[in-house]
Amino acid sequence: MVKTWLRGSEFKFFTASGTFSPKRIDNGTLLLIDEMVLPEEGTILDLGCGYGPVGIAAARLRPRAIIYMTDVNSRAIGLANDNARTNNVKNVRILEGSLYEPVSRLLFDVILTNPPIAAGIGKVVAPMIRSASGYLKEGGSLQLVVRSSKGGENICGILEESFRQWEVLARRGGYRVLKAEC
């Protein structure tokens, strides 16, 4: 179990091998949580939620919003469900499936992700970014964290091609949080 404070609140997360960063919440995810810009209400997607720290923190911060959390890993989905209960957040919908497939009929105000760089920028991450605008409401944003030394420049190029504007929200410890808007 990982115990931590995120944006002024204490959280507990059950983790397991076979999920991303099982011993602690990684620095990129921490930066994304610290810097994510969320509407007071509406719909938010945590794409590739893992065991759930981003989506569960968003749910606690924005109790009037609905947070959808998706992941392809069934073990991660089970842990995210356990962690939502443990952290007493009720405004989450946790769904198993690849990329946007589980939420293919929905539009979001915000899409949050710590993309799976190890799965391949060209194979997984680029399609995540290029498809995001089709799942965002007018004025919605994609917010993601990248490691500057692991594909950061490539990902910035993909954002440039796919969105009318984007910006760097924050930098810390070799990571950047990027925000792209429709």
Secondary structure, 3 states (H helix, E strand, C coil): CEEEEECCEEEEECCCCCCCCCCCCCHHHHHHHHHCCCCCEEEEEEECCCCCHHHHHHHHHCCEEEEEEEECCHHHHHHHHHHHHHCCCCCEEEEECCCCHHHCCCCEEEEEECCCHHHCHHHHHHHHHHHHHHHEEEEEEEEEEEEHHHHHHHHHHHHHHHCCEEEEEEEECCEEEEEEEC
